Amino acid sequence: MLAGELHRRGNLQWLDNDAGPLLLIAAELKPFWSGIEPPKDGRIVDAQFRWKPGSPASDYDRACDVDGYAGVIDVGPGVAIVLNDEPLPTTWQPFPEGGGLLARLYSSETRDYPDRLPTLPVDLAWDGVGEFATESPHLILFNAGEPGDEPPLFLWLPIQLSRGRYKVETAVWNHSLMKLQLVRLRPIS
């Protein structure tokens, strides 16, 4: 049985992960991710954090080193987005251009998952954290502790996003009904 839970509410599917950072990555790059294990290919990972003190650094350690809520890191021949905070229920919301990862910090209606999101304000202050590029429209959001070349231990969320380059931006949005941590992928033309 896989750890974590997926909750479908309306047109949103929420991934409830009870451990570590989440990673958004193109599906074909997942085998390049070592998770909590030292890389099998002899690659040396540079990281300050150590999940296993005294052992070589892992990709999970790199993910835990990300400052702030989100960051972009190299993975194999591509990049991934790390959501580095306490485990939060997270969903994907397509936007007219690009899309966003939305982590629920608080909801006043119930402890349940919202089935729709209020309209985001146009004047929301976004902070840039890097660029994300993908040649594949098939992405996955999964627990960063998992080695990508092994059978999954945790549930993951499939995500569709058009091929291209995106600016990665973060914001916190306070609304009367909920508070969300947002990560927006905005196309770069």
LUMTI-865276 format. One record per residue: residue number from 1; residue in three letters; z, x, y of N, C-alpha, C in turn. Coordinates in Angstrom, 3 decimals. Atoms other than C-alpha are relative to their C-alpha. Last residue first. Layout:
<recs>
  seq  type       n.w       n.u       n.v      ca.w      ca.u      ca.v       c.w       c.u       c.v
  NUM   ALA         Z         X         Y         Z         X         Y         Z         X         Y
...
</recs>
This chain:
<recs>
  seq  type       n.w       n.u       n.v      ca.w      ca.u      ca.v       c.w       c.u       c.v
  189   SER     1.465     0.114    -0.020   -24.620     7.908    33.854    -0.653     1.320     0.323
  188   ILE     0.462    -0.965    -0.996   -21.036     8.380    32.679    -1.519    -0.070    -0.013
  187   PRO     1.224    -0.792     0.203   -19.807     5.292    30.852    -0.291     0.926     1.174
  186   ARG     1.001     0.462    -0.946   -16.163     4.240    31.433    -1.250     0.865    -0.145
  185   LEU     1.149    -0.868     0.220   -13.721     4.565    28.531    -1.134    -0.561     0.851
  184   ARG     1.354     0.537    -0.200   -10.482     2.998    29.741    -1.025     1.091    -0.286
  183   VAL     0.873    -1.165     0.057    -7.012     3.798    28.400    -1.423    -0.549     0.043
  182   LEU     1.439     0.135     0.171    -4.476     1.161    29.415    -0.674     1.357    -0.079
  181   GLN     0.485    -1.353    -0.240    -0.688     0.970    28.988    -1.483    -0.044    -0.336
  180   LEU     0.905    -0.704     0.896     0.100    -2.721    29.252    -0.213     1.430     0.451
  179   LYS     0.224    -1.320    -0.566     2.912    -4.830    30.723    -0.819     0.771    -1.029
  178   MET    -0.071    -1.177     0.862     2.922    -8.512    29.973    -0.170     1.271     0.811
  177   LEU    -0.105     0.326     1.421     3.123   -12.089    31.275     0.179     1.215    -0.901
  176   SER    -1.166     0.854     0.240     3.888   -11.477    34.969     0.208    -0.310    -1.485
  175   HIS     0.405     1.375    -0.237     1.469    -8.567    34.981     1.229    -0.861    -0.296
  174   ASN    -1.103     0.955     0.063     2.200    -4.868    35.213    -0.514    -1.370     0.395
  173   TRP     0.227     1.268    -0.688    -0.729    -2.585    34.428     1.186    -0.922    -0.242
  172   VAL    -1.006     0.935     0.491    -0.283     1.083    33.599    -0.168    -1.257     0.825
  171   ALA    -0.734     0.768    -1.012    -3.398     3.177    34.065     1.082    -0.800    -0.714
  170   THR    -1.192     0.744     0.397    -5.436     5.746    32.159     0.596    -0.739     1.194
  169   GLU    -0.927     0.243    -1.101    -8.978     7.104    32.443     1.183    -0.825    -0.499
  168   VAL    -1.220     0.583     0.552   -11.429     8.646    29.977     1.022    -0.080     1.132
  167   LYS    -1.167    -0.519    -0.713   -14.909     9.202    31.462     1.213    -0.727    -0.569
  166   TYR    -0.930     0.894    -0.682   -17.514     8.374    28.859     1.065     0.797     0.739
  165   ARG    -1.107    -0.742    -0.614   -20.582    10.027    27.376     0.819    -0.953     0.848
  164   GLY     0.100    -0.487    -1.365   -22.935     8.213    25.020     1.206     0.797     0.431
  163   ARG     0.125    -1.456    -0.097   -23.348     6.154    21.883    -0.062     0.404     1.464
  162   SER     1.355    -0.554    -0.108   -22.243     2.553    22.277     0.048     1.521     0.077
  161   LEU     0.246    -0.457    -1.363   -18.717     1.709    21.132    -1.384     0.617     0.033
  160   GLN     1.416    -0.185    -0.311   -17.583    -0.195    18.028    -0.139     0.378     1.476
  159   ILE     0.397     0.280    -1.381   -14.000     0.216    16.858    -1.482     0.291     0.163
  158   PRO     1.386    -0.365    -0.288   -12.459     0.129    13.364    -0.385    -0.464     1.408
  157   LEU     0.738     1.044    -0.695    -8.627    -0.005    13.394    -1.426     0.466     0.252
  156   TRP     0.716    -0.450    -1.185    -6.639     2.048    10.924    -0.855    -1.126     0.525
  155   LEU     1.144     0.823    -0.383    -3.971     1.265     8.347    -0.670     0.607     1.225
  154   PHE    -0.260     1.001    -1.029    -1.762     4.132     7.281    -1.256    -0.825     0.226
  153   LEU    -1.369     0.458     0.259    -1.730     6.297     4.148     0.360    -1.143     0.936
  152   PRO    -0.921     0.394    -1.077    -5.480     6.877     4.129     1.361    -0.450    -0.522
  151   PRO    -0.094     1.460    -0.072    -7.192     8.744     1.265     1.048    -0.410     1.045
  150   GLU    -0.751     0.567     1.123    -7.606    12.426     2.180     0.008    -1.522     0.104
  149   ASP     0.802    -0.143     1.217   -10.168    14.259     4.337     0.717    -0.527    -1.241
  148   GLY     1.198     0.834     0.010    -8.766    13.017     7.648    -0.836     0.083    -1.251
  147   PRO     1.152    -0.878     0.198    -5.276    14.414     7.107    -1.252    -0.865    -0.198
  146   GLU     0.777     0.043     1.238    -2.985    11.720     8.483    -1.070     1.074    -0.067
  145   GLY    -0.649    -0.779     1.047    -0.416    12.542    11.153    -0.807     0.081    -1.283
  144   ALA     0.368    -1.410    -0.117    -2.753    11.370    13.946     0.664     0.880    -1.058
  143   ASN    -1.199    -0.800    -0.181    -2.392     7.730    12.821    -0.368     1.479    -0.042
  142   PHE    -0.878    -0.190     1.151    -5.734     5.947    13.191     1.176     0.892     0.350
  141   LEU    -1.289    -0.307    -0.598    -8.205     4.477    15.672     0.979     0.102    -1.166
  140   ILE    -1.202     0.524     0.634   -11.708     4.573    14.249     1.218     0.456     0.803
  139   LEU    -1.216    -0.761    -0.261   -15.114     4.928    15.836     1.151    -0.610    -0.788
  138   HIS    -1.097     0.368     0.897   -18.551     3.765    14.715     1.183     0.934     0.210
  137   PRO    -0.637     1.199    -0.538   -21.156     3.852    17.523     1.227    -0.429    -0.814
  136   SER    -0.127     1.085     0.967   -21.927     7.469    16.626     0.621    -1.218     0.667
  135   GLU     1.363     0.238     0.481   -23.217    10.218    18.909    -0.017    -1.160    -0.985
  134   THR     0.205     0.365     1.394   -19.932    10.183    20.810    -1.475    -0.227    -0.273
  133   ALA     1.403     0.209     0.345   -18.740    11.815    24.001    -0.090    -0.349    -1.482
  132   PHE     0.162     0.275     1.425   -15.291    11.617    25.592    -1.483    -0.241    -0.240
  131   GLU     1.240     0.663     0.413   -14.460    13.083    28.990    -0.050    -0.109    -1.514
  130   GLY     1.013    -0.775     0.700   -11.112    13.961    30.519    -1.242    -0.806    -0.282
  129   VAL    -0.621    -0.959     0.922    -7.784    12.594    31.777    -1.024     0.826    -0.773
  128   GLY     0.899    -0.629     0.964    -8.834    10.626    34.870     0.724     1.015    -0.862
  127   ASP    -0.090    -1.456    -0.024    -6.156     8.499    36.547    -0.910     0.565    -1.079
  126   TRP     0.298    -0.704     1.243    -6.945     4.821    37.265     0.121     1.508     0.222
  125   ALA     0.098    -1.451    -0.213    -5.361     2.738    40.051    -0.147     0.716    -1.342
  124   LEU    -0.951    -0.745     0.822    -6.097    -0.980    39.476    -0.230     1.500     0.193
  123   ASP    -0.563    -1.118    -0.754    -8.099    -2.435    42.392     1.043     0.803    -0.780
  122   VAL     1.063    -0.929    -0.380   -10.347    -4.675    40.288     0.578     1.259     0.646
  121   PRO     0.324    -0.046    -1.415    -7.365    -6.402    38.667    -1.053     1.071     0.298
  120   LEU    -0.548    -1.187    -0.643    -7.564    -6.883    34.890    -0.381     0.010     1.474
  119   THR     1.015    -0.831    -0.634    -8.265   -10.443    33.811     0.666     1.178     0.712
  118   PRO     0.383     0.450    -1.333    -5.452   -11.772    31.614    -1.046     0.955     0.576
  117   LEU    -0.585    -0.771    -1.084    -5.593   -10.673    28.003    -0.402    -0.610     1.328
  116   ARG     0.987    -0.305    -1.033    -6.122   -12.865    25.005     0.726     0.748     1.106
  115   ASP     1.304     0.317     0.588    -4.351   -13.550    21.727    -1.129     0.179     1.001
  114   PRO     0.831     0.908    -0.795    -1.184   -11.754    22.874    -1.335    -0.251    -0.688
  113   TYR     1.125    -0.683    -0.625     0.861   -10.225    20.042    -0.812    -0.991     0.812
  112   ASP     1.248    -0.050     0.747     4.228   -11.739    19.188    -1.078     0.716     0.809
  111   ARG     0.048    -1.348     0.578     7.557   -10.906    20.801    -1.296     0.177    -0.784
  110   THR    -0.669    -0.065     1.301     6.965   -13.961    22.917     0.025     1.455    -0.430
  109   GLU     0.203     1.274     0.695     5.749   -14.942    26.353     0.778    -0.047    -1.307
  108   SER    -1.076     0.947    -0.308     7.292   -12.060    28.306    -0.123    -1.303    -0.775
  107   SER     0.605     1.318    -0.154     5.187    -9.327    26.715     1.122    -1.010     0.208
  106   TYR    -0.917     1.122    -0.187     6.069    -5.639    26.996    -0.809    -1.285     0.099
  105   LEU    -1.338    -0.515    -0.252     4.588    -2.216    26.328     1.011    -1.129     0.024
  104   ARG    -0.946     0.968    -0.551     1.423    -3.514    24.708     1.372     0.647     0.129
  103   ALA    -1.252    -0.056     0.742    -1.110    -0.734    24.260     1.010    -0.903     0.680
  102   LEU    -1.082     0.664    -0.717    -4.652    -1.434    25.395     1.238     0.011    -0.883
  101   LEU    -1.120     0.108     0.922    -7.532     0.784    24.387     1.168    -0.538     0.799
  100   GLY    -1.315    -0.550    -0.243   -10.503     0.146    26.611     0.946    -0.202    -1.154
   99   GLY    -1.067     0.777     0.605   -14.196    -0.503    26.697     1.328     0.658     0.270
   98   GLY    -1.045    -0.769     0.674   -17.541     0.794    27.813     1.023    -0.903    -0.653
   97   GLU     0.469    -1.368     0.194   -19.540    -1.272    30.309     1.144     0.795    -0.611
   96   PRO     1.448     0.079    -0.240   -19.095    -5.057    30.191    -0.675     1.371    -0.110
   95   PHE     0.225     0.371    -1.386   -15.700    -4.216    28.640    -1.503    -0.142     0.204
   94   PRO     1.278    -0.392    -0.611   -14.872    -4.165    24.924    -0.055    -0.501     1.442
   93   GLN     0.625     1.080    -0.750   -11.121    -4.533    24.254    -1.334     0.514     0.549
   92   TRP     1.222    -0.420    -0.682    -9.503    -2.410    21.571    -0.590    -1.213     0.683
   91   THR     1.224     0.724     0.314    -5.911    -3.073    20.491    -1.156     0.608     0.775
   90   THR     1.183    -0.369    -0.770    -2.630    -1.152    20.335    -1.205    -0.799    -0.478
   89   PRO     1.113     0.834     0.471     0.908    -2.040    19.241    -1.201     0.212     0.916
   88   LEU     0.136     1.274    -0.708     2.958     0.940    20.441    -1.103    -0.824    -0.638
   87   PRO     0.948     0.924     0.633     4.242     3.999    18.578     0.010    -1.360     0.710
   86   GLU    -0.658     0.701     1.087     6.068     6.152    21.131    -1.014    -0.943    -0.640
   85   ASP    -1.226     0.613    -0.491     3.633     8.155    23.153     0.703    -0.599    -1.204
   84   ASN    -1.194    -0.768     0.327     0.545    10.282    22.723     1.233    -0.618     0.636
   83   LEU    -0.953     0.873    -0.676    -2.648     8.266    22.528     1.372     0.521    -0.392
   82   VAL    -1.352     0.124     0.536    -5.012    11.094    21.606     0.764    -0.982     0.871
   81   ILE    -0.980     0.405    -1.000    -8.744    10.784    22.311     1.330    -0.199    -0.707
   80   ALA    -0.750     1.212     0.321   -11.126    12.728    20.093     0.936    -0.292     1.157
   79   VAL    -1.288     0.189    -0.668   -13.812    15.346    20.638     0.630    -1.301    -0.477
   78   GLY    -0.105     1.067    -0.997   -16.810    16.718    18.778     1.366    -0.023     0.663
   77   PRO     1.064    -0.130    -0.992   -18.063    19.592    16.590     0.068    -1.054     1.111
   76   GLY     1.263    -0.423     0.603   -14.740    19.849    14.719    -1.059     0.175     1.072
   75   VAL    -0.148     0.207     1.444   -12.106    18.026    16.759    -1.343     0.334    -0.632
   74   ASP     1.119    -0.332     0.873   -11.638    19.033    20.386     0.365    -0.282    -1.451
   73   ILE    -0.081    -1.293     0.683    -8.964    17.249    22.415    -1.234     0.186    -0.874
   72   VAL     1.195    -0.254     0.792    -8.946    14.464    25.030     0.130     1.390    -0.613
   71   GLY     0.686    -1.257    -0.244    -5.660    13.187    26.406    -1.191     0.119    -0.919
   70   ALA     1.258    -0.233     0.703    -3.620    10.025    26.718    -0.573     1.353     0.373
   69   TYR     0.250     0.977     1.050    -0.054     8.972    27.575    -1.249     0.301    -0.806
   68   GLY     0.345     1.349    -0.441     0.956    12.065    29.480    -0.305    -0.902    -1.172
   67   ASP    -0.859     0.467    -1.101     0.802    15.647    28.267    -0.446    -1.391     0.422
   66   VAL     0.700     0.654    -1.112    -0.849    16.230    24.887     1.011    -0.495     1.023
   65   ASP    -0.031    -0.824    -1.209     1.259    18.622    22.774    -0.659    -0.674     1.203
   64   CYS    -1.312     0.183    -0.623     1.884    15.930    20.115     0.150     0.821     1.274
   63   ALA    -0.038     1.358    -0.565    -1.848    15.864    19.346     1.328    -0.239     0.717
   62   ARG     0.851     0.009    -1.213    -1.878    19.644    18.896     0.048    -1.353     0.681
   61   ASP    -0.761    -0.723    -1.014     1.068    19.379    16.448    -0.782     0.036     1.319
   60   TYR    -1.027     0.932    -0.471    -0.889    16.738    14.519     0.845     0.646     1.092
   59   ASP     0.648     0.840    -1.010    -3.784    19.209    14.344     0.975    -1.042     0.546
   58   SER     0.990     0.939     0.555    -1.433    21.569    12.529    -0.685    -0.754     1.146
   57   ALA     0.288     1.220    -0.767     0.582    24.627    13.546    -1.102    -0.811    -0.671
   56   PRO     1.144    -0.098    -0.912     1.669    27.121    10.881    -0.247    -1.348     0.697
   55   SER     1.280     0.003     0.717     5.158    26.566     9.459    -1.146     0.140     0.995
   54   GLY     0.180    -1.183     0.832     8.533    27.610    10.889    -1.309     0.035    -0.761
   53   PRO    -0.381    -1.273    -0.617     9.374    24.141    12.201    -0.145     1.165    -0.991
   52   LYS    -0.758    -0.745     1.006     7.426    21.392    10.401     0.360     1.349     0.621
   51   TRP    -0.526     1.072     0.835     6.280    18.936    13.077     0.867     0.604    -1.096
   50   ARG     0.091    -0.205     1.446     5.899    21.908    15.395     0.664    -1.166    -0.707
   49   PHE    -0.806     0.892     0.839     5.110    21.478    19.097    -0.164     0.398    -1.459
   48   GLN    -1.408    -0.312    -0.247     3.700    24.468    21.015     0.912    -0.812    -0.910
   47   ALA    -0.836     1.131    -0.422     0.187    24.280    19.599     1.432     0.472     0.205
   46   ASP    -0.893    -0.412    -1.075    -2.724    26.664    18.909     0.763    -1.226     0.484
   45   VAL    -0.250     1.031    -1.012    -4.291    25.870    15.544     0.997     0.545     1.017
   44   ILE    -1.316    -0.167    -0.617    -5.729    28.714    13.449     0.130    -1.023     1.123
   43   ARG     0.004     0.100    -1.458    -8.650    27.681    11.235     1.433     0.134     0.508
   42   GLY    -0.481    -1.240    -0.582    -8.238    28.849     7.645     0.015     0.012     1.521
   41   ASP     1.116    -0.927    -0.188   -10.456    26.068     6.257     0.415     1.323     0.631
   40   LYS     0.366    -0.595     1.284    -7.504    24.128     4.810    -1.086     1.057     0.142
   39   PRO     1.416     0.120     0.381    -6.059    23.424     8.264    -0.317     0.760    -1.285
   38   PRO     0.752    -1.105    -0.597    -2.228    23.278     8.227    -1.469    -0.112    -0.433
   37   GLU     0.212    -1.164     0.865    -1.164    19.773     7.154    -0.665     1.132     0.774
   36   ILE    -1.229    -0.808     0.011     0.300    17.197     9.554    -0.140     1.264    -0.842
   35   GLY    -1.240     0.767    -0.023    -3.147    15.768    10.357     1.209     0.918     0.040
   34   SER    -0.926    -0.420     1.060    -5.949    18.151     9.331     1.301    -0.794    -0.028
   33   TRP    -1.367     0.155    -0.488    -8.791    16.455    11.292     0.984     0.326    -1.119
   32   PHE    -0.359    -1.231    -0.705   -12.315    17.738    10.465     1.456    -0.005     0.460
   31   PRO    -0.308    -1.080     0.946   -12.744    14.996     7.831     0.388     1.328     0.652
   30   LYS    -1.326     0.121     0.615   -12.370    12.357    10.622     0.294     1.120    -1.014
   29   LEU    -0.821    -1.168    -0.347   -15.412    13.590    12.541     1.362    -0.008    -0.685
   28   GLU     0.492    -1.183     0.716   -17.840    11.180    10.811     0.774     1.272     0.345
   27   ALA    -0.332     0.019     1.430   -15.728     8.187    11.885    -0.456     1.264    -0.725
   26   ALA     1.190     0.457     0.723   -15.960     9.072    15.581     0.277     0.140    -1.496
   25   ILE     0.952    -1.025     0.405   -12.387     9.532    16.806    -1.229    -0.654    -0.624
   24   LEU     1.288     0.701    -0.010    -9.572     7.643    18.463    -1.070     1.049    -0.203
   23   LEU     1.187    -0.789    -0.298    -6.244     9.234    17.461    -1.217    -0.904    -0.061
   22   LEU     1.234     0.548     0.561    -2.822     7.578    17.486    -1.161     0.871     0.453
   21   PRO     1.116     0.351    -0.877     0.400     9.490    18.105    -1.147    -0.637    -0.784
   20   GLY     0.831    -0.978    -0.682     3.297     9.398    15.678    -1.088    -0.497     0.920
   19   ALA    -0.230    -1.449     0.003     4.713     6.692    13.455    -1.027     0.712     0.868
   18   ASP    -1.409    -0.323    -0.181     5.222     2.925    13.293     0.290     1.491     0.001
   17   ASN    -0.216    -1.263     0.678     1.641     1.868    13.918     1.442     0.426     0.244
   16   ASP    -1.411    -0.291    -0.219     0.947    -1.727    14.862     0.342     1.192    -0.883
   15   LEU    -0.487    -0.961     0.982    -2.812    -2.064    15.182     1.436     0.317     0.371
   14   TRP    -1.021    -0.952    -0.408    -3.699    -5.239    17.096     0.377     0.897    -1.166
   13   GLN    -0.661    -0.477     1.211    -6.928    -7.186    16.527     0.923     1.146     0.416
   12   LEU    -0.583    -1.342     0.003    -8.021    -9.213    19.516     0.614     0.321    -1.350
   11   ASN     1.069    -0.963     0.256   -10.439   -12.182    19.519     0.519     1.441     0.000
   10   GLY     1.192     0.340    -0.776    -7.646   -14.724    19.061    -1.109     0.987    -0.331
    9   ARG    -0.397     1.082    -0.899    -4.699   -12.909    17.516    -1.190    -0.287     0.893
    8   ARG     1.097     0.618    -0.732    -5.404   -10.698    14.526     0.556    -1.168     0.782
    7   HIS    -0.255     1.390    -0.370    -2.474    -8.495    13.518    -1.198    -0.532     0.776
    6   LEU     1.058     0.499    -0.872    -2.972    -5.232    11.638     0.282    -1.467     0.255
    5   GLU     0.451     1.382     0.115     0.147    -3.605    10.213    -1.150    -0.251     0.956
    4   GLY     0.487     0.596    -1.242     1.440    -0.120     9.502    -0.453    -1.425    -0.247
    3   ALA    -1.046     0.248    -1.001     1.752     1.656     6.161    -0.631    -0.533     1.281
    2   LEU     0.106    -0.766    -1.227    -0.923     1.294     3.447     1.105    -0.384     0.977
    1   MET     0.000     0.836    -1.183     0.000     0.000     0.000     0.000     0.880     1.245
</recs>
